Amino acid sequence: MELKEFIGNFANQFDETDESAFQADTVVESLDEWSSLTTLAVMNMIGKKYGVIIRIDDIRQARTILDLFNMVESRQK
């Protein structure tokens, strides 16, 4: 799994946010479009693309996109 690909997949869950807003150090909750629906979309994407089941509490613990990436990567092994 590559970080750049993960960021792209994460960004694809948003309709109106410019792709330049998505960086490894982007604070997830700082995104204007972040909502309960995008949370569910991200959780679904992670399950389908990476085979990792994460919970809402896991998302809350992940401050940045990199934190979320690291969480998913650690659970793939």
N, CA, C, O and CB atoms as a CASP TS submission, in Angstrom:
PFRMAT TS
TARGET T0000
AUTHOR 0000-0000-0000
METHOD Language model
MODEL 1
PARENT N/A
ATOM      1  N   MET     1       0.847  -1.173   0.000  1.00  0.00           N
ATOM      2  CA  MET     1       0.000   0.000   0.000  1.00  0.00           C
ATOM      3  C   MET     1       0.895   1.240   0.000  1.00  0.00           C
ATOM      4  O   MET     1       1.864   1.326   0.755  1.00  0.00           O
ATOM      5  CB  MET     1      -0.965  -0.004   1.224  1.00  0.00           C
ATOM      6  N   GLU     2       0.553   2.183  -0.852  1.00  0.00           N
ATOM      7  CA  GLU     2       1.333   3.412  -0.945  1.00  0.00           C
ATOM      8  C   GLU     2       0.519   4.599  -0.428  1.00  0.00           C
ATOM      9  O   GLU     2      -0.692   4.680  -0.635  1.00  0.00           O
ATOM     10  CB  GLU     2       1.783   3.659  -2.399  1.00  0.00           C
ATOM     11  N   LEU     3       1.207   5.505   0.240  1.00  0.00           N
ATOM     12  CA  LEU     3       0.558   6.676   0.829  1.00  0.00           C
ATOM     13  C   LEU     3      -0.129   7.526  -0.229  1.00  0.00           C
ATOM     14  O   LEU     3      -1.263   7.962  -0.030  1.00  0.00           O
ATOM     15  CB  LEU     3       1.575   7.517   1.588  1.00  0.00           C
ATOM     16  N   LYS     4       0.542   7.767  -1.350  1.00  0.00           N
ATOM     17  CA  LYS     4      -0.024   8.615  -2.395  1.00  0.00           C
ATOM     18  C   LYS     4      -1.342   8.038  -2.911  1.00  0.00           C
ATOM     19  O   LYS     4      -2.308   8.773  -3.115  1.00  0.00           O
ATOM     20  CB  LYS     4       0.973   8.776  -3.551  1.00  0.00           C
ATOM     21  N   GLU     5      -1.379   6.737  -3.118  1.00  0.00           N
ATOM     22  CA  GLU     5      -2.600   6.072  -3.575  1.00  0.00           C
ATOM     23  C   GLU     5      -3.699   6.186  -2.522  1.00  0.00           C
ATOM     24  O   GLU     5      -4.856   6.450  -2.850  1.00  0.00           O
ATOM     25  CB  GLU     5      -2.322   4.590  -3.898  1.00  0.00           C
ATOM     26  N   PHE     6      -3.332   5.987  -1.253  1.00  0.00           N
ATOM     27  CA  PHE     6      -4.303   6.082  -0.172  1.00  0.00           C
ATOM     28  C   PHE     6      -4.906   7.489  -0.104  1.00  0.00           C
ATOM     29  O   PHE     6      -6.115   7.644   0.063  1.00  0.00           O
ATOM     30  CB  PHE     6      -3.646   5.716   1.168  1.00  0.00           C
ATOM     31  N   ILE     7      -4.062   8.500  -0.234  1.00  0.00           N
ATOM     32  CA  ILE     7      -4.551   9.885  -0.206  1.00  0.00           C
ATOM     33  C   ILE     7      -5.518  10.126  -1.366  1.00  0.00           C
ATOM     34  O   ILE     7      -6.543  10.784  -1.193  1.00  0.00           O
ATOM     35  CB  ILE     7      -3.365  10.888  -0.274  1.00  0.00           C
ATOM     36  N   GLY     8      -5.194   9.596  -2.543  1.00  0.00           N
ATOM     37  CA  GLY     8      -6.082   9.734  -3.699  1.00  0.00           C
ATOM     38  C   GLY     8      -7.426   9.054  -3.462  1.00  0.00           C
ATOM     39  O   GLY     8      -8.476   9.611  -3.781  1.00  0.00           O
ATOM     40  N   ASN     9      -7.387   7.854  -2.906  1.00  0.00           N
ATOM     41  CA  ASN     9      -8.625   7.135  -2.607  1.00  0.00           C
ATOM     42  C   ASN     9      -9.436   7.867  -1.545  1.00  0.00           C
ATOM     43  O   ASN     9     -10.662   7.928  -1.629  1.00  0.00           O
ATOM     44  CB  ASN     9      -8.318   5.706  -2.143  1.00  0.00           C
ATOM     45  N   PHE    10      -8.758   8.419  -0.554  1.00  0.00           N
ATOM     46  CA  PHE    10      -9.417   9.210   0.488  1.00  0.00           C
ATOM     47  C   PHE    10     -10.077  10.427  -0.148  1.00  0.00           C
ATOM     48  O   PHE    10     -11.244  10.713   0.121  1.00  0.00           O
ATOM     49  CB  PHE    10      -8.403   9.647   1.588  1.00  0.00           C
ATOM     50  N   ALA    11      -9.342  11.141  -0.987  1.00  0.00           N
ATOM     51  CA  ALA    11      -9.847  12.361  -1.637  1.00  0.00           C
ATOM     52  C   ALA    11     -11.059  12.070  -2.515  1.00  0.00           C
ATOM     53  O   ALA    11     -11.943  12.917  -2.645  1.00  0.00           O
ATOM     54  CB  ALA    11      -8.745  13.011  -2.478  1.00  0.00           C
ATOM     55  N   ASN    12     -11.111  10.896  -3.113  1.00  0.00           N
ATOM     56  CA  ASN    12     -12.229  10.529  -3.987  1.00  0.00           C
ATOM     57  C   ASN    12     -13.551  10.416  -3.244  1.00  0.00           C
ATOM     58  O   ASN    12     -14.604  10.338  -3.876  1.00  0.00           O
ATOM     59  CB  ASN    12     -11.933   9.224  -4.676  1.00  0.00           C
ATOM     60  N   GLN    13     -13.520  10.404  -1.934  1.00  0.00           N
ATOM     61  CA  GLN    13     -14.750  10.305  -1.144  1.00  0.00           C
ATOM     62  C   GLN    13     -15.406  11.673  -0.956  1.00  0.00           C
ATOM     63  O   GLN    13     -16.483  11.770  -0.367  1.00  0.00           O
ATOM     64  CB  GLN    13     -14.453   9.677   0.222  1.00  0.00           C
ATOM     65  N   PHE    14     -14.773  12.708  -1.444  1.00  0.00           N
ATOM     66  CA  PHE    14     -15.256  14.085  -1.295  1.00  0.00           C
ATOM     67  C   PHE    14     -15.663  14.622  -2.664  1.00  0.00           C
ATOM     68  O   PHE    14     -14.982  14.381  -3.661  1.00  0.00           O
ATOM     69  CB  PHE    14     -14.165  14.997  -0.645  1.00  0.00           C
ATOM     70  N   ASP    15     -16.765  15.345  -2.705  1.00  0.00           N
ATOM     71  CA  ASP    15     -17.279  15.861  -3.970  1.00  0.00           C
ATOM     72  C   ASP    15     -16.784  17.265  -4.294  1.00  0.00           C
ATOM     73  O   ASP    15     -16.503  17.572  -5.453  1.00  0.00           O
ATOM     74  CB  ASP    15     -18.777  15.856  -3.944  1.00  0.00           C
ATOM     75  N   GLU    16     -16.676  18.121  -3.277  1.00  0.00           N
ATOM     76  CA  GLU    16     -16.427  19.533  -3.533  1.00  0.00           C
ATOM     77  C   GLU    16     -15.053  20.032  -3.107  1.00  0.00           C
ATOM     78  O   GLU    16     -14.660  21.136  -3.484  1.00  0.00           O
ATOM     79  CB  GLU    16     -17.453  20.332  -2.849  1.00  0.00           C
ATOM     80  N   THR    17     -14.326  19.256  -2.343  1.00  0.00           N
ATOM     81  CA  THR    17     -13.030  19.698  -1.835  1.00  0.00           C
ATOM     82  C   THR    17     -11.966  19.486  -2.905  1.00  0.00           C
ATOM     83  O   THR    17     -11.850  18.402  -3.477  1.00  0.00           O
ATOM     84  CB  THR    17     -12.656  18.940  -0.533  1.00  0.00           C
ATOM     85  N   ASP    18     -11.190  20.540  -3.166  1.00  0.00           N
ATOM     86  CA  ASP    18     -10.122  20.464  -4.156  1.00  0.00           C
ATOM     87  C   ASP    18      -9.084  19.436  -3.738  1.00  0.00           C
ATOM     88  O   ASP    18      -8.736  19.336  -2.561  1.00  0.00           O
ATOM     89  CB  ASP    18      -9.466  21.836  -4.350  1.00  0.00           C
ATOM     90  N   GLU    19      -8.595  18.680  -4.694  1.00  0.00           N
ATOM     91  CA  GLU    19      -7.640  17.609  -4.406  1.00  0.00           C
ATOM     92  C   GLU    19      -6.362  18.116  -3.736  1.00  0.00           C
ATOM     93  O   GLU    19      -5.700  17.364  -3.020  1.00  0.00           O
ATOM     94  CB  GLU    19      -7.286  16.886  -5.685  1.00  0.00           C
ATOM     95  N   SER    20      -6.013  19.377  -3.962  1.00  0.00           N
ATOM     96  CA  SER    20      -4.807  19.943  -3.348  1.00  0.00           C
ATOM     97  C   SER    20      -4.935  20.058  -1.825  1.00  0.00           C
ATOM     98  O   SER    20      -3.934  20.235  -1.131  1.00  0.00           O
ATOM     99  CB  SER    20      -4.514  21.318  -3.945  1.00  0.00           C
ATOM    100  N   ALA    21      -6.150  19.959  -1.311  1.00  0.00           N
ATOM    101  CA  ALA    21      -6.370  20.048   0.138  1.00  0.00           C
ATOM    102  C   ALA    21      -5.956  18.773   0.862  1.00  0.00           C
ATOM    103  O   ALA    21      -5.849  18.760   2.088  1.00  0.00           O
ATOM    104  CB  ALA    21      -7.833  20.345   0.429  1.00  0.00           C
ATOM    105  N   PHE    22      -5.723  17.707   0.111  1.00  0.00           N
ATOM    106  CA  PHE    22      -5.434  16.407   0.707  1.00  0.00           C
ATOM    107  C   PHE    22      -3.935  16.123   0.677  1.00  0.00           C
ATOM    108  O   PHE    22      -3.356  15.837  -0.371  1.00  0.00           O
ATOM    109  CB  PHE    22      -6.202  15.297  -0.027  1.00  0.00           C
ATOM    110  N   GLN    23      -3.334  16.210   1.842  1.00  0.00           N
ATOM    111  CA  GLN    23      -1.918  15.903   2.028  1.00  0.00           C
ATOM    112  C   GLN    23      -1.802  14.947   3.205  1.00  0.00           C
ATOM    113  O   GLN    23      -2.763  14.769   3.954  1.00  0.00           O
ATOM    114  CB  GLN    23      -1.070  17.205   2.266  1.00  0.00           C
ATOM    115  N   ALA    24      -0.658  14.341   3.376  1.00  0.00           N
ATOM    116  CA  ALA    24      -0.460  13.399   4.483  1.00  0.00           C
ATOM    117  C   ALA    24      -0.747  14.049   5.830  1.00  0.00           C
ATOM    118  O   ALA    24      -1.295  13.411   6.729  1.00  0.00           O
ATOM    119  CB  ALA    24       0.966  12.853   4.466  1.00  0.00           C
ATOM    120  N   ASP    25      -0.374  15.321   5.969  1.00  0.00           N
ATOM    121  CA  ASP    25      -0.542  15.989   7.260  1.00  0.00           C
ATOM    122  C   ASP    25      -1.859  16.753   7.394  1.00  0.00           C
ATOM    123  O   ASP    25      -2.044  17.512   8.346  1.00  0.00           O
ATOM    124  CB  ASP    25       0.597  16.933   7.483  1.00  0.00           C
ATOM    125  N   THR    26      -2.777  16.553   6.437  1.00  0.00           N
ATOM    126  CA  THR    26      -4.085  17.196   6.520  1.00  0.00           C
ATOM    127  C   THR    26      -4.853  16.639   7.718  1.00  0.00           C
ATOM    128  O   THR    26      -4.996  15.426   7.866  1.00  0.00           O
ATOM    129  CB  THR    26      -4.889  16.987   5.208  1.00  0.00           C
ATOM    130  N   VAL    27      -5.338  17.532   8.559  1.00  0.00           N
ATOM    131  CA  VAL    27      -6.158  17.132   9.701  1.00  0.00           C
ATOM    132  C   VAL    27      -7.549  16.824   9.152  1.00  0.00           C
ATOM    133  O   VAL    27      -8.222  17.691   8.594  1.00  0.00           O
ATOM    134  CB  VAL    27      -6.205  18.259  10.824  1.00  0.00           C
ATOM    135  N   VAL    28      -7.958  15.583   9.322  1.00  0.00           N
ATOM    136  CA  VAL    28      -9.202  15.102   8.731  1.00  0.00           C
ATOM    137  C   VAL    28     -10.390  15.980   9.106  1.00  0.00           C
ATOM    138  O   VAL    28     -11.163  16.374   8.232  1.00  0.00           O
ATOM    139  CB  VAL    28      -9.463  13.672   9.163  1.00  0.00           C
ATOM    140  N   GLU    29     -10.545  16.285  10.357  1.00  0.00           N
ATOM    141  CA  GLU    29     -11.704  17.054  10.810  1.00  0.00           C
ATOM    142  C   GLU    29     -11.662  18.518  10.376  1.00  0.00           C
ATOM    143  O   GLU    29     -12.652  19.231  10.539  1.00  0.00           O
ATOM    144  CB  GLU    29     -11.806  16.981  12.309  1.00  0.00           C
ATOM    145  N   SER    30     -10.541  18.980   9.829  1.00  0.00           N
ATOM    146  CA  SER    30     -10.461  20.368   9.375  1.00  0.00           C
ATOM    147  C   SER    30     -11.051  20.548   7.976  1.00  0.00           C
ATOM    148  O   SER    30     -11.249  21.676   7.525  1.00  0.00           O
ATOM    149  CB  SER    30      -9.012  20.838   9.388  1.00  0.00           C
ATOM    150  N   LEU    31     -11.325  19.459   7.303  1.00  0.00           N
ATOM    151  CA  LEU    31     -11.889  19.539   5.958  1.00  0.00           C
ATOM    152  C   LEU    31     -13.349  19.990   6.045  1.00  0.00           C
ATOM    153  O   LEU    31     -14.140  19.408   6.786  1.00  0.00           O
ATOM    154  CB  LEU    31     -11.779  18.168   5.227  1.00  0.00           C
ATOM    155  N   ASP    32     -13.698  21.024   5.289  1.00  0.00           N
ATOM    156  CA  ASP    32     -15.055  21.584   5.337  1.00  0.00           C
ATOM    157  C   ASP    32     -16.121  20.543   5.026  1.00  0.00           C
ATOM    158  O   ASP    32     -17.213  20.578   5.593  1.00  0.00           O
ATOM    159  CB  ASP    32     -15.177  22.740   4.360  1.00  0.00           C
ATOM    160  N   GLU    33     -15.811  19.639   4.146  1.00  0.00           N
ATOM    161  CA  GLU    33     -16.783  18.654   3.691  1.00  0.00           C
ATOM    162  C   GLU    33     -16.864  17.413   4.604  1.00  0.00           C
ATOM    163  O   GLU    33     -17.680  16.521   4.368  1.00  0.00           O
ATOM    164  CB  GLU    33     -16.438  18.227   2.281  1.00  0.00           C
ATOM    165  N   TRP    34     -16.026  17.361   5.635  1.00  0.00           N
ATOM    166  CA  TRP    34     -16.008  16.205   6.536  1.00  0.00           C
ATOM    167  C   TRP    34     -17.331  16.153   7.292  1.00  0.00           C
ATOM    168  O   TRP    34     -17.752  17.140   7.896  1.00  0.00           O
ATOM    169  CB  TRP    34     -14.802  16.279   7.529  1.00  0.00           C
ATOM    170  N   SER    35     -17.977  14.998   7.253  1.00  0.00           N
ATOM    171  CA  SER    35     -19.272  14.822   7.922  1.00  0.00           C
ATOM    172  C   SER    35     -19.443  13.349   8.267  1.00  0.00           C
ATOM    173  O   SER    35     -18.567  12.529   7.993  1.00  0.00           O
ATOM    174  CB  SER    35     -20.454  15.324   7.021  1.00  0.00           C
ATOM    175  N   SER    36     -20.564  13.031   8.861  1.00  0.00           N
ATOM    176  CA  SER    36     -20.833  11.628   9.183  1.00  0.00           C
ATOM    177  C   SER    36     -20.943  10.797   7.903  1.00  0.00           C
ATOM    178  O   SER    36     -20.569   9.624   7.895  1.00  0.00           O
ATOM    179  CB  SER    36     -22.128  11.502  10.017  1.00  0.00           C
ATOM    180  N   LEU    37     -21.445  11.387   6.836  1.00  0.00           N
ATOM    181  CA  LEU    37     -21.561  10.651   5.575  1.00  0.00           C
ATOM    182  C   LEU    37     -20.199  10.384   4.949  1.00  0.00           C
ATOM    183  O   LEU    37     -19.961   9.291   4.436  1.00  0.00           O
ATOM    184  CB  LEU    37     -22.435  11.420   4.596  1.00  0.00           C
ATOM    185  N   THR    38     -19.301  11.366   4.982  1.00  0.00           N
ATOM    186  CA  THR    38     -17.967  11.119   4.429  1.00  0.00           C
ATOM    187  C   THR    38     -17.193  10.153   5.314  1.00  0.00           C
ATOM    188  O   THR    38     -16.371   9.382   4.819  1.00  0.00           O
ATOM    189  CB  THR    38     -17.188  12.439   4.276  1.00  0.00           C
ATOM    190  N   THR    39     -17.447  10.186   6.608  1.00  0.00           N
ATOM    191  CA  THR    39     -16.823   9.216   7.510  1.00  0.00           C
ATOM    192  C   THR    39     -17.207   7.805   7.095  1.00  0.00           C
ATOM    193  O   THR    39     -16.351   6.927   6.990  1.00  0.00           O
ATOM    194  CB  THR    39     -17.238   9.478   8.977  1.00  0.00           C
ATOM    195  N   LEU    40     -18.490   7.592   6.859  1.00  0.00           N
ATOM    196  CA  LEU    40     -18.962   6.273   6.428  1.00  0.00           C
ATOM    197  C   LEU    40     -18.400   5.896   5.060  1.00  0.00           C
ATOM    198  O   LEU    40     -18.058   4.737   4.822  1.00  0.00           O
ATOM    199  CB  LEU    40     -20.490   6.246   6.387  1.00  0.00           C
ATOM    200  N   ALA    41     -18.304   6.875   4.163  1.00  0.00           N
ATOM    201  CA  ALA    41     -17.741   6.608   2.834  1.00  0.00           C
ATOM    202  C   ALA    41     -16.274   6.200   2.936  1.00  0.00           C
ATOM    203  O   ALA    41     -15.832   5.284   2.242  1.00  0.00           O
ATOM    204  CB  ALA    41     -17.882   7.846   1.931  1.00  0.00           C
ATOM    205  N   VAL    42     -15.528   6.871   3.790  1.00  0.00           N
ATOM    206  CA  VAL    42     -14.112   6.535   3.986  1.00  0.00           C
ATOM    207  C   VAL    42     -13.984   5.138   4.597  1.00  0.00           C
ATOM    208  O   VAL    42     -13.137   4.350   4.176  1.00  0.00           O
ATOM    209  CB  VAL    42     -13.417   7.590   4.895  1.00  0.00           C
ATOM    210  N   MET    43     -14.815   4.835   5.580  1.00  0.00           N
ATOM    211  CA  MET    43     -14.782   3.514   6.207  1.00  0.00           C
ATOM    212  C   MET    43     -15.095   2.429   5.170  1.00  0.00           C
ATOM    213  O   MET    43     -14.442   1.385   5.151  1.00  0.00           O
ATOM    214  CB  MET    43     -15.789   3.444   7.384  1.00  0.00           C
ATOM    215  N   ASN    44     -16.078   2.670   4.321  1.00  0.00           N
ATOM    216  CA  ASN    44     -16.446   1.727   3.275  1.00  0.00           C
ATOM    217  C   ASN    44     -15.315   1.546   2.270  1.00  0.00           C
ATOM    218  O   ASN    44     -15.004   0.422   1.876  1.00  0.00           O
ATOM    219  CB  ASN    44     -17.708   2.194   2.564  1.00  0.00           C
ATOM    220  N   MET    45     -14.705   2.645   1.858  1.00  0.00           N
ATOM    221  CA  MET    45     -13.590   2.590   0.909  1.00  0.00           C
ATOM    222  C   MET    45     -12.444   1.768   1.472  1.00  0.00           C
ATOM    223  O   MET    45     -11.862   0.945   0.765  1.00  0.00           O
ATOM    224  CB  MET    45     -13.104   4.002   0.561  1.00  0.00           C
ATOM    225  N   ILE    46     -12.115   1.983   2.742  1.00  0.00           N
ATOM    226  CA  ILE    46     -11.009   1.257   3.371  1.00  0.00           C
ATOM    227  C   ILE    46     -11.327  -0.238   3.418  1.00  0.00           C
ATOM    228  O   ILE    46     -10.454  -1.066   3.158  1.00  0.00           O
ATOM    229  CB  ILE    46     -10.736   1.799   4.801  1.00  0.00           C
ATOM    230  N   GLY    47     -12.556  -0.579   3.744  1.00  0.00           N
ATOM    231  CA  GLY    47     -12.947  -1.981   3.767  1.00  0.00           C
ATOM    232  C   GLY    47     -12.845  -2.644   2.408  1.00  0.00           C
ATOM    233  O   GLY    47     -12.337  -3.760   2.290  1.00  0.00           O
ATOM    234  N   LYS    48     -13.332  -1.952   1.373  1.00  0.00           N
ATOM    235  CA  LYS    48     -13.343  -2.531   0.029  1.00  0.00           C
ATOM    236  C   LYS    48     -11.957  -2.566  -0.611  1.00  0.00           C
ATOM    237  O   LYS    48     -11.566  -3.584  -1.183  1.00  0.00           O
ATOM    238  CB  LYS    48     -14.287  -1.750  -0.856  1.00  0.00           C
ATOM    239  N   LYS    49     -11.218  -1.472  -0.519  1.00  0.00           N
ATOM    240  CA  LYS    49      -9.930  -1.392  -1.218  1.00  0.00           C
ATOM    241  C   LYS    49      -8.777  -2.040  -0.458  1.00  0.00           C
ATOM    242  O   LYS    49      -7.826  -2.534  -1.064  1.00  0.00           O
ATOM    243  CB  LYS    49      -9.593   0.043  -1.485  1.00  0.00           C
ATOM    244  N   TYR    50      -8.865  -2.035   0.879  1.00  0.00           N
ATOM    245  CA  TYR    50      -7.727  -2.500   1.669  1.00  0.00           C
ATOM    246  C   TYR    50      -8.057  -3.704   2.550  1.00  0.00           C
ATOM    247  O   TYR    50      -7.173  -4.252   3.208  1.00  0.00           O
ATOM    248  CB  TYR    50      -7.218  -1.378   2.530  1.00  0.00           C
ATOM    249  N   GLY    51      -9.326  -4.116   2.564  1.00  0.00           N
ATOM    250  CA  GLY    51      -9.712  -5.285   3.339  1.00  0.00           C
ATOM    251  C   GLY    51      -9.568  -5.113   4.840  1.00  0.00           C
ATOM    252  O   GLY    51      -9.358  -6.083   5.569  1.00  0.00           O
ATOM    253  N   VAL    52      -9.681  -3.877   5.297  1.00  0.00           N
ATOM    254  CA  VAL    52      -9.514  -3.567   6.723  1.00  0.00           C
ATOM    255  C   VAL    52     -10.816  -2.964   7.234  1.00  0.00           C
ATOM    256  O   VAL    52     -11.351  -2.018   6.655  1.00  0.00           O
ATOM    257  CB  VAL    52      -8.305  -2.585   6.963  1.00  0.00           C
ATOM    258  N   ILE    53     -11.308  -3.523   8.315  1.00  0.00           N
ATOM    259  CA  ILE    53     -12.516  -2.993   8.946  1.00  0.00           C
ATOM    260  C   ILE    53     -12.084  -2.011  10.032  1.00  0.00           C
ATOM    261  O   ILE    53     -11.333  -2.362  10.942  1.00  0.00           O
ATOM    262  CB  ILE    53     -13.409  -4.145   9.542  1.00  0.00           C
ATOM    263  N   ILE    54     -12.569  -0.779   9.920  1.00  0.00           N
ATOM    264  CA  ILE    54     -12.295   0.204  10.962  1.00  0.00           C
ATOM    265  C   ILE    54     -13.620   0.711  11.505  1.00  0.00           C
ATOM    266  O   ILE    54     -14.649   0.679  10.829  1.00  0.00           O
ATOM    267  CB  ILE    54     -11.425   1.380  10.419  1.00  0.00           C
ATOM    268  N   ARG    55     -13.567   1.173  12.726  1.00  0.00           N
ATOM    269  CA  ARG    55     -14.763   1.669  13.406  1.00  0.00           C
ATOM    270  C   ARG    55     -14.701   3.195  13.498  1.00  0.00           C
ATOM    271  O   ARG    55     -13.670   3.810  13.226  1.00  0.00           O
ATOM    272  CB  ARG    55     -14.899   1.037  14.824  1.00  0.00           C
ATOM    273  N   ILE    56     -15.809   3.775  13.882  1.00  0.00           N
ATOM    274  CA  ILE    56     -15.877   5.231  14.047  1.00  0.00           C
ATOM    275  C   ILE    56     -14.837   5.687  15.069  1.00  0.00           C
ATOM    276  O   ILE    56     -14.192   6.718  14.876  1.00  0.00           O
ATOM    277  CB  ILE    56     -17.301   5.670  14.489  1.00  0.00           C
ATOM    278  N   ASP    57     -14.669   4.937  16.145  1.00  0.00           N
ATOM    279  CA  ASP    57     -13.668   5.305  17.151  1.00  0.00           C
ATOM    280  C   ASP    57     -12.266   5.332  16.559  1.00  0.00           C
ATOM    281  O   ASP    57     -11.442   6.158  16.951  1.00  0.00           O
ATOM    282  CB  ASP    57     -13.715   4.333  18.328  1.00  0.00           C
ATOM    283  N   ASP    58     -11.990   4.432  15.618  1.00  0.00           N
ATOM    284  CA  ASP    58     -10.684   4.425  14.953  1.00  0.00           C
ATOM    285  C   ASP    58     -10.490   5.708  14.158  1.00  0.00           C
ATOM    286  O   ASP    58      -9.412   6.303  14.176  1.00  0.00           O
ATOM    287  CB  ASP    58     -10.549   3.197  14.028  1.00  0.00           C
ATOM    288  N   ILE    59     -11.534   6.127  13.464  1.00  0.00           N
ATOM    289  CA  ILE    59     -11.455   7.367  12.679  1.00  0.00           C
ATOM    290  C   ILE    59     -11.208   8.555  13.610  1.00  0.00           C
ATOM    291  O   ILE    59     -10.415   9.442  13.295  1.00  0.00           O
ATOM    292  CB  ILE    59     -12.759   7.586  11.855  1.00  0.00           C
ATOM    293  N   ARG    60     -11.879   8.565  14.738  1.00  0.00           N
ATOM    294  CA  ARG    60     -11.719   9.670  15.689  1.00  0.00           C
ATOM    295  C   ARG    60     -10.289   9.743  16.230  1.00  0.00           C
ATOM    296  O   ARG    60      -9.794  10.829  16.529  1.00  0.00           O
ATOM    297  CB  ARG    60     -12.708   9.515  16.851  1.00  0.00           C
ATOM    298  N   GLN    61      -9.639   8.610  16.351  1.00  0.00           N
ATOM    299  CA  GLN    61      -8.268   8.572  16.865  1.00  0.00           C
ATOM    300  C   GLN    61      -7.263   9.048  15.828  1.00  0.00           C
ATOM    301  O   GLN    61      -6.176   9.505  16.180  1.00  0.00           O
ATOM    302  CB  GLN    61      -7.914   7.164  17.316  1.00  0.00           C
ATOM    303  N   ALA    62      -7.613   8.944  14.566  1.00  0.00           N
ATOM    304  CA  ALA    62      -6.712   9.336  13.485  1.00  0.00           C
ATOM    305  C   ALA    62      -6.852  10.831  13.231  1.00  0.00           C
ATOM    306  O   ALA    62      -7.843  11.272  12.649  1.00  0.00           O
ATOM    307  CB  ALA    62      -7.009   8.528  12.191  1.00  0.00           C
ATOM    308  N   ARG    63      -5.879  11.602  13.659  1.00  0.00           N
ATOM    309  CA  ARG    63      -5.943  13.057  13.499  1.00  0.00           C
ATOM    310  C   ARG    63      -5.709  13.475  12.041  1.00  0.00           C
ATOM    311  O   ARG    63      -6.395  14.360  11.528  1.00  0.00           O
ATOM    312  CB  ARG    63      -4.908  13.733  14.410  1.00  0.00           C
ATOM    313  N   THR    64      -4.761  12.849  11.394  1.00  0.00           N
ATOM    314  CA  THR    64      -4.402  13.218  10.017  1.00  0.00           C
ATOM    315  C   THR    64      -4.647  12.051   9.064  1.00  0.00           C
ATOM    316  O   THR    64      -4.907  10.926   9.490  1.00  0.00           O
ATOM    317  CB  THR    64      -2.925  13.662   9.942  1.00  0.00           C
ATOM    318  N   ILE    65      -4.560  12.337   7.784  1.00  0.00           N
ATOM    319  CA  ILE    65      -4.682  11.279   6.782  1.00  0.00           C
ATOM    320  C   ILE    65      -3.548  10.277   6.968  1.00  0.00           C
ATOM    321  O   ILE    65      -3.754   9.076   6.797  1.00  0.00           O
ATOM    322  CB  ILE    65      -4.666  11.868   5.343  1.00  0.00           C
ATOM    323  N   LEU    66      -2.357  10.754   7.313  1.00  0.00           N
ATOM    324  CA  LEU    66      -1.235   9.850   7.559  1.00  0.00           C
ATOM    325  C   LEU    66      -1.520   8.931   8.739  1.00  0.00           C
ATOM    326  O   LEU    66      -1.185   7.747   8.690  1.00  0.00           O
ATOM    327  CB  LEU    66       0.044  10.646   7.812  1.00  0.00           C
ATOM    328  N   ASP    67      -2.128   9.451   9.794  1.00  0.00           N
ATOM    329  CA  ASP    67      -2.495   8.608  10.935  1.00  0.00           C
ATOM    330  C   ASP    67      -3.436   7.491  10.491  1.00  0.00           C
ATOM    331  O   ASP    67      -3.281   6.340  10.900  1.00  0.00           O
ATOM    332  CB  ASP    67      -3.156   9.455  12.047  1.00  0.00           C
ATOM    333  N   LEU    68      -4.399   7.834   9.662  1.00  0.00           N
ATOM    334  CA  LEU    68      -5.355   6.850   9.177  1.00  0.00           C
ATOM    335  C   LEU    68      -4.660   5.824   8.280  1.00  0.00           C
ATOM    336  O   LEU    68      -4.926   4.626   8.378  1.00  0.00           O
ATOM    337  CB  LEU    68      -6.498   7.542   8.417  1.00  0.00           C
ATOM    338  N   PHE    69      -3.784   6.292   7.420  1.00  0.00           N
ATOM    339  CA  PHE    69      -2.993   5.410   6.561  1.00  0.00           C
ATOM    340  C   PHE    69      -2.202   4.412   7.401  1.00  0.00           C
ATOM    341  O   PHE    69      -2.218   3.211   7.131  1.00  0.00           O
ATOM    342  CB  PHE    69      -2.039   6.232   5.672  1.00  0.00           C
ATOM    343  N   ASN    70      -1.513   4.917   8.418  1.00  0.00           N
ATOM    344  CA  ASN    70      -0.703   4.050   9.270  1.00  0.00           C
ATOM    345  C   ASN    70      -1.550   3.017   9.996  1.00  0.00           C
ATOM    346  O   ASN    70      -1.131   1.873  10.172  1.00  0.00           O
ATOM    347  CB  ASN    70       0.071   4.878  10.277  1.00  0.00           C
ATOM    348  N   MET    71      -2.732   3.419  10.413  1.00  0.00           N
ATOM    349  CA  MET    71      -3.654   2.499  11.089  1.00  0.00           C
ATOM    350  C   MET    71      -4.065   1.378  10.149  1.00  0.00           C
ATOM    351  O   MET    71      -4.038   0.204  10.519  1.00  0.00           O
ATOM    352  CB  MET    71      -4.901   3.249  11.601  1.00  0.00           C
ATOM    353  N   VAL    72      -4.445   1.747   8.930  1.00  0.00           N
ATOM    354  CA  VAL    72      -4.882   0.754   7.945  1.00  0.00           C
ATOM    355  C   VAL    72      -3.720  -0.161   7.602  1.00  0.00           C
ATOM    356  O   VAL    72      -3.882  -1.380   7.565  1.00  0.00           O
ATOM    357  CB  VAL    72      -5.433   1.439   6.665  1.00  0.00           C
ATOM    358  N   GLU    73      -2.557   0.407   7.353  1.00  0.00           N
ATOM    359  CA  GLU    73      -1.385  -0.389   6.991  1.00  0.00           C
ATOM    360  C   GLU    73      -1.027  -1.384   8.089  1.00  0.00           C
ATOM    361  O   GLU    73      -0.685  -2.529   7.794  1.00  0.00           O
ATOM    362  CB  GLU    73      -0.194   0.523   6.705  1.00  0.00           C
ATOM    363  N   SER    74      -1.099  -0.966   9.339  1.00  0.00           N
ATOM    364  CA  SER    74      -0.740  -1.856  10.440  1.00  0.00           C
ATOM    365  C   SER    74      -1.732  -3.010  10.601  1.00  0.00           C
ATOM    366  O   SER    74      -1.379  -4.065  11.127  1.00  0.00           O
ATOM    367  CB  SER    74      -0.658  -1.068  11.734  1.00  0.00           C
ATOM    368  N   ARG    75      -2.959  -2.811  10.152  1.00  0.00           N
ATOM    369  CA  ARG    75      -3.974  -3.860  10.270  1.00  0.00           C
ATOM    370  C   ARG    75      -4.018  -4.792   9.073  1.00  0.00           C
ATOM    371  O   ARG    75      -4.697  -5.818   9.107  1.00  0.00           O
ATOM    372  CB  ARG    75      -5.323  -3.241  10.460  1.00  0.00           C
ATOM    373  N   GLN    76      -3.306  -4.446   8.026  1.00  0.00           N
ATOM    374  CA  GLN    76      -3.243  -5.316   6.850  1.00  0.00           C
ATOM    375  C   GLN    76      -2.320  -6.499   7.078  1.00  0.00           C
ATOM    376  O   GLN    76      -2.454  -7.523   6.408  1.00  0.00           O
ATOM    377  CB  GLN    76      -2.780  -4.530   5.633  1.00  0.00           C
ATOM    378  N   LYS    77      -1.410  -6.381   7.989  1.00  0.00           N
ATOM    379  CA  LYS    77      -0.375  -7.400   8.160  1.00  0.00           C
ATOM    380  C   LYS    77      -0.822  -8.531   9.023  1.00  0.00           C
ATOM    381  O   LYS    77      -0.058  -9.467   9.259  1.00  0.00           O
ATOM    382  CB  LYS    77       0.854  -6.802   8.738  1.00  0.00           C
TER
END
